Amino acid sequence: MLMVIEDDDGLSLQKMPLQQDGQPEKIVSLGPTGERIGTASILKENDYYYLVIADTEKLKSDVYRIHEKTKEIETYPLFNYKDIEEYIVRIPYNLRNAATVYDGNLYYVDGIGEVHVFDSKTGEVRLAFTLEGASQGQMKMSEQTYFKDDKLHFFRYNQSSATHAIDTYDLRTGKLLNELSLKGLDTMFDYVQQKKKRVSPYDFIVR
């Protein structure tokens, strides 16, 4: 299991054994902790680890690429925040499913539905596409994302049809491939509101 933890040297990427008596192995130090926080799961493709880390003091977010064998760390700017409010708004819907690496590119979806792609060959970052109907505010009560192979699945509330839906996008083209309306969820949400309670999606998995 891979984890970014804080130790005496600051942040470090470590491999944590699942055995009870196993000792953690430090892969690489990432420097002083500061105000940095991970905004996606740790990803691995071939010989590289990929991390997305935001710095709320410097108001920026970077992609870290770490070579498994040489321990070389490369840092690439993902985007800058104009203020802390924008950082909060852009926090992903689900930190565990905010990014994926596919065909040498890292895809990252932020909290306003913008999908950014990092090209590992050129080091360039660009806006790939935008999810339709994504919330633009701080409260993200009805959205979840899930990457699977070359697809991004987006669970959301569809204002036009007044129902919940799962939208499926092609990562390479950004094209909306399918919109699946879900029945029955509206009844559940209405019942919860009548009881003056609140419920929101905790996780979202596509098999």
C-alpha positions in Angstrom: 0.0 0.0 0.0 1.3 3.4 -1.0 0.9 6.5 1.3 2.1 10.1 1.5 2.9 10.7 5.2 4.5 13.4 7.3 7.7 12.4 9.1 10.7 14.2 10.5 11.9 15.3 7.1 8.5 16.6 5.9 6.3 14.7 3.4 7.5 11.4 2.0 6.1 8.7 -0.3 6.2 5.4 1.5 5.3 1.8 0.8 3.4 0.3 3.7 3.3 -3.5 4.1 0.0 -5.2 4.8 1.7 -7.6 7.3 1.2 -6.8 10.9 4.9 -6.7 11.7 6.1 -5.2 8.4 8.1 -2.1 8.4 7.3 0.9 6.1 9.7 1.6 3.2 10.4 5.2 2.3 10.5 5.5 -1.4 11.4 9.2 -1.6 11.3 12.4 0.4 9.1 15.2 -0.9 10.4 18.1 1.1 8.9 20.3 3.8 5.3 19.7 4.5 4.2 23.4 4.4 0.5 23.7 3.4 0.5 20.8 0.9 -2.2 18.3 0.6 -2.9 15.4 -1.8 -6.0 15.9 -4.0 -6.0 12.5 -5.7 -5.0 8.9 -5.1 -1.4 7.8 -5.7 -1.2 6.4 -9.2 1.4 4.2 -10.9 2.1 3.4 -14.5 5.2 1.4 -15.6 8.2 2.9 -13.6 6.5 6.0 -12.5 4.4 7.1 -9.5 2.1 10.1 -10.0 0.8 12.4 -7.3 -1.4 15.5 -7.5 -0.6 17.8 -4.6 -2.2 21.2 -3.9 -0.3 24.0 -1.9 -2.9 26.2 -0.2 -0.2 28.7 0.8 1.2 29.2 -2.6 -2.2 28.7 -4.2 -1.2 26.2 -6.8 -1.6 22.5 -7.7 1.2 20.4 -9.2 1.7 16.9 -10.7 4.6 15.0 -9.1 6.2 12.3 -11.2 8.6 10.0 -9.4 10.8 7.3 -11.0 10.5 4.1 -9.0 14.1 3.0 -9.4 16.1 6.3 -9.7 13.9 8.2 -7.2 14.0 11.2 -9.5 11.2 13.7 -8.8 9.8 15.9 -11.5 7.2 18.5 -10.8 4.8 20.0 -13.3 2.3 22.9 -12.7 -1.3 21.7 -13.0 -3.0 25.1 -12.4 -2.9 28.1 -10.1 -5.8 29.3 -7.8 -6.6 33.0 -7.7 -7.6 32.7 -4.0 -8.5 30.2 -1.3 -12.1 30.3 -2.3 -11.3 29.0 -5.8 -9.2 26.2 -4.2 -12.1 25.1 -2.1 -14.5 25.2 -5.1 -12.1 23.1 -7.2 -11.6 20.3 -4.6 -12.6 17.1 -6.4 -15.9 15.4 -5.9 -14.1 12.3 -4.7 -10.4 12.4 -3.8 -10.1 8.7 -4.3 -11.4 8.9 -7.8 -10.1 12.3 -9.0 -7.4 11.1 -11.3 -6.2 8.2 -13.5 -3.3 7.4 -15.7 -4.2 6.1 -19.2 -1.9 5.6 -22.1 0.8 7.7 -20.6 -1.4 10.6 -19.7 -2.7 11.7 -16.3 -6.3 12.8 -16.3 -7.6 14.9 -13.3 -11.1 16.1 -12.7 -11.6 19.0 -10.4 -14.7 20.2 -8.4 -16.2 22.3 -11.1 -16.1 19.5 -13.7 -13.0 20.5 -15.6 -11.0 17.5 -16.8 -7.3 18.4 -17.1 -4.8 16.1 -18.9 -1.0 15.9 -18.2 1.0 14.7 -21.1 3.9 12.7 -19.7 5.9 12.9 -22.9 5.8 16.7 -23.2 5.1 17.8 -19.6 2.3 19.9 -20.9 -1.0 20.3 -19.1 -4.2 21.4 -20.8 -7.9 21.4 -20.3 -9.2 18.3 -22.0 -13.0 18.8 -21.6 -15.7 19.9 -19.2 -18.4 17.7 -17.6 -21.9 18.9 -18.5 -24.1 20.0 -15.7 -21.4 20.0 -13.0 -21.9 22.1 -9.9 -20.0 25.3 -9.8 -20.2 26.0 -6.0 -18.6 24.7 -2.8 -21.5 22.3 -1.9 -21.2 19.1 -4.0 -24.1 17.0 -2.7 -25.0 14.9 -5.8 -21.8 14.4 -7.8 -19.3 11.6 -8.0 -16.7 10.5 -10.5 -15.2 7.2 -11.4 -12.4 6.4 -14.0 -12.4 3.0 -15.6 -10.1 2.2 -18.6 -10.6 5.0 -21.2 -13.9 6.2 -19.7 -14.9 8.7 -17.1 -18.3 8.1 -15.4 -20.1 11.0 -13.8 -22.9 10.6 -11.4 -25.0 13.8 -11.1 -28.4 15.4 -10.8 -29.8 16.3 -14.3 -31.6 19.6 -14.0 -33.3 19.3 -17.4 -34.9 15.9 -16.7 -35.2 16.4 -12.9 -33.6 13.0 -12.3 -30.2 11.5 -11.4 -28.1 10.2 -14.2 -24.7 8.6 -14.9 -22.9 10.2 -17.8 -20.1 8.4 -19.6 -17.3 10.3 -21.4 -14.5 9.1 -23.6 -11.2 10.4 -22.1 -9.4 10.7 -25.4 -12.0 12.8 -27.2 -14.1 14.3 -24.3 -17.2 13.1 -26.1 -20.3 12.3 -24.0 -21.0 8.7 -25.0 -24.0 7.8 -22.9 -26.5 9.3 -20.4 -28.2 6.7 -18.2 -31.1 8.0 -16.2 -31.6 6.4 -12.7 -35.0 5.8 -11.3 -36.0 5.6 -7.6 -33.3 8.0 -6.2 -35.6 11.0 -6.4 -38.1 9.3 -4.0 -35.3 8.6 -1.5 -34.0 12.2 -1.6 -37.5 13.6 -1.3 -38.2 11.4 1.7 -34.9 12.5 3.4 -35.7 16.2 2.8 -39.2 15.7 4.3 -37.5 14.3 7.5 -35.3 17.5 7.5 -32.2 15.3 7.0 -29.5 15.4 4.4 -27.9 12.7 2.4 -25.2 12.7 -0.3 -23.3 10.1 -2.3 -20.4 8.6 -0.3 -18.8 6.6 -3.1 -19.4 5.6 -6.6 -18.1 2.5 -8.4 -18.6 1.2 -11.9 -18.0 -2.5 -12.6 
